[in-house]
Amino acid sequence: MYVDALSFLEDEREAWEPFEALAGLSDADLERPMPEDGPCHGWSGRDLAAHLVAWQQIALEAARELALGDDSPTIARVDAEWEAVGGDAMNARFQEEWRALPVGEVRRRLSSVAGELRGYLTVVPETRWVKNPARLQFFMGETLDHYPEHRPELEAILAAARG
């Protein structure tokens, strides 16, 4: 567990860095669906970006709330939705929403949300997240604990783009 924000933020930045390569893919490579029977289970680079950044956006919304006050309605809402419909349904909704976005907006979010999240977390008092075990777990779940699960997809997408 983390005892200070700076350590978390440095580790998060380092862990996210490989995924930034998605923004450098051509439109065709970003949109290319991968085989269903492979590590990407049919996802394209856009789909992987949607999955990861949508959860970062939720964390960003929570960080904005915690920068201003002691509570985050977003965390409560997302936890309730997870319990009601499950993660698969939430992830499917994110995929659908992101597939409707222009590719330029996908790239903008992919290139900006993680940094914006880190920026907000620098102004959230540590007592509201780093020193609060439940909230620290929330932020880790949307970032540091989440990214390694998707490294195989990233590697497969980047390998397909290299040919």
C-alpha positions as CSV (number, residue, x, y, z in Angstrom):
1,M,0.0,0.0,0.0
2,Y,1.0,3.6,-0.5
3,V,1.7,6.1,2.3
4,D,2.1,9.2,0.1
5,A,0.6,10.5,-3.1
6,L,3.9,11.1,-4.9
7,S,4.9,7.4,-4.8
8,F,1.5,6.4,-6.2
9,L,1.5,9.0,-8.9
10,E,5.1,8.1,-10.0
11,D,4.1,4.4,-10.2
12,E,0.9,5.2,-12.0
13,R,2.7,7.3,-14.6
14,E,5.3,4.6,-15.2
15,A,2.6,1.9,-15.5
16,W,0.5,3.9,-17.9
17,E,3.3,4.9,-20.2
18,P,3.3,1.7,-22.4
19,F,-0.4,2.3,-23.2
20,E,0.3,5.7,-24.6
21,A,1.6,3.8,-27.7
22,L,-2.0,3.3,-28.7
23,A,-2.3,7.0,-29.5
24,G,0.5,6.6,-32.0
25,L,-1.2,3.9,-34.0
26,S,-2.6,4.7,-37.5
27,D,-6.4,5.0,-37.7
28,A,-6.4,1.6,-39.4
29,D,-4.3,0.0,-36.7
30,L,-6.3,1.6,-33.9
31,E,-9.6,0.3,-35.4
32,R,-8.3,-3.2,-36.4
33,P,-10.3,-5.9,-34.6
34,M,-8.1,-8.6,-33.2
35,P,-9.0,-12.3,-33.3
36,E,-11.7,-13.5,-30.9
37,D,-9.5,-16.4,-29.8
38,G,-6.5,-14.3,-29.0
39,P,-5.5,-12.3,-25.9
40,C,-7.7,-9.3,-27.1
41,H,-10.9,-11.4,-27.4
42,G,-11.8,-9.4,-30.5
43,W,-11.0,-6.0,-29.2
44,S,-9.4,-3.3,-31.3
45,G,-6.9,-0.7,-30.0
46,R,-9.9,1.6,-29.8
47,D,-11.7,-0.9,-27.6
48,L,-8.7,-1.3,-25.3
49,A,-8.4,2.5,-25.0
50,A,-12.1,2.8,-24.3
51,H,-11.9,0.1,-21.6
52,L,-9.0,1.6,-19.8
53,V,-9.7,5.3,-20.2
54,A,-13.4,5.0,-19.3
55,W,-12.4,3.7,-15.9
56,Q,-9.7,6.5,-15.6
57,Q,-12.5,9.0,-16.4
58,I,-14.5,7.6,-13.5
59,A,-11.5,7.9,-11.2
60,L,-11.0,11.5,-12.5
61,E,-14.6,12.4,-11.7
62,A,-14.1,11.0,-8.2
63,A,-10.8,12.9,-7.8
64,R,-12.5,16.1,-8.8
65,E,-15.1,15.6,-6.1
66,L,-12.6,14.7,-3.5
67,A,-10.5,17.8,-4.3
68,L,-13.5,19.8,-3.2
69,G,-15.0,17.8,-0.4
70,D,-14.8,14.7,1.8
71,D,-17.1,12.5,-0.3
72,S,-17.4,11.2,-3.8
73,P,-20.9,10.5,-5.1
74,T,-19.2,9.0,-8.2
75,I,-17.6,6.2,-6.2
76,A,-20.9,5.4,-4.6
77,R,-22.8,5.5,-7.9
78,V,-20.3,3.3,-9.7
79,D,-20.2,0.8,-6.9
80,A,-24.0,0.6,-6.9
81,E,-24.0,0.2,-10.7
82,W,-21.4,-2.5,-10.5
83,E,-23.5,-4.4,-8.0
84,A,-26.7,-3.9,-10.0
85,V,-25.6,-4.7,-13.5
86,G,-22.0,-6.1,-13.2
87,G,-18.8,-5.1,-14.8
88,D,-19.4,-6.8,-18.1
89,A,-22.5,-4.7,-18.7
90,M,-20.7,-1.5,-17.7
91,N,-17.7,-2.3,-19.9
92,A,-20.0,-3.1,-22.9
93,R,-21.7,0.3,-22.4
94,F,-18.3,2.0,-22.5
95,Q,-17.3,0.1,-25.6
96,E,-20.6,1.2,-27.4
97,E,-20.1,4.8,-26.3
98,W,-16.5,4.9,-27.5
99,R,-17.2,3.3,-30.8
100,A,-19.5,6.2,-31.6
101,L,-16.8,8.8,-30.9
102,P,-14.7,10.3,-33.8
103,V,-11.2,8.8,-33.8
104,G,-9.8,12.2,-32.9
105,E,-11.7,12.3,-29.7
106,V,-10.6,8.8,-28.8
107,R,-7.0,10.0,-29.3
108,R,-7.6,13.1,-27.3
109,R,-9.0,11.2,-24.3
110,L,-6.3,8.6,-24.6
111,S,-3.6,11.3,-24.5
112,S,-5.1,13.5,-21.8
113,V,-7.3,11.7,-19.2
114,A,-4.5,9.9,-17.3
115,G,-2.5,13.1,-16.9
116,E,-5.6,15.0,-15.9
117,L,-6.3,12.3,-13.3
118,R,-2.8,12.6,-11.9
119,G,-3.1,16.3,-11.8
120,Y,-6.3,16.2,-9.8
121,L,-4.9,13.6,-7.4
122,T,-2.1,16.0,-6.6
123,V,-4.6,18.5,-5.1
124,V,-6.8,15.9,-3.3
125,P,-5.7,15.9,0.4
126,E,-4.0,12.6,1.1
127,T,-6.4,11.9,4.0
128,R,-9.2,11.7,1.4
129,W,-7.5,9.0,-0.8
130,V,-4.0,7.7,0.0
131,K,-4.6,7.5,3.7
132,N,-8.1,6.2,3.2
133,P,-7.8,2.4,2.5
134,A,-11.1,2.1,0.6
135,R,-10.5,5.1,-1.6
136,L,-6.9,4.1,-2.2
137,Q,-8.1,0.7,-3.3
138,F,-10.7,2.4,-5.6
139,F,-8.0,4.5,-7.3
140,M,-5.6,1.5,-7.6
141,G,-8.4,-0.6,-9.1
142,E,-9.0,1.9,-11.8
143,T,-5.2,2.4,-12.6
144,L,-2.3,0.5,-11.1
145,D,-4.1,-2.8,-10.5
146,H,-6.0,-2.6,-13.8
147,Y,-3.2,-1.9,-16.3
148,P,-1.2,-5.1,-15.9
149,E,-4.4,-7.1,-16.7
150,H,-4.4,-5.6,-20.1
151,R,-0.7,-5.7,-21.1
152,P,-1.3,-8.9,-23.2
153,E,-3.9,-7.1,-25.2
154,L,-1.6,-4.1,-25.7
155,E,1.3,-6.2,-26.8
156,A,-0.9,-8.1,-29.3
157,I,-2.3,-4.9,-30.8
158,L,1.1,-3.3,-31.1
159,A,2.5,-6.4,-32.6
160,A,-0.3,-6.5,-35.2
161,A,0.4,-2.9,-36.1
162,R,4.1,-3.7,-36.6
163,G,3.1,-6.4,-39.0
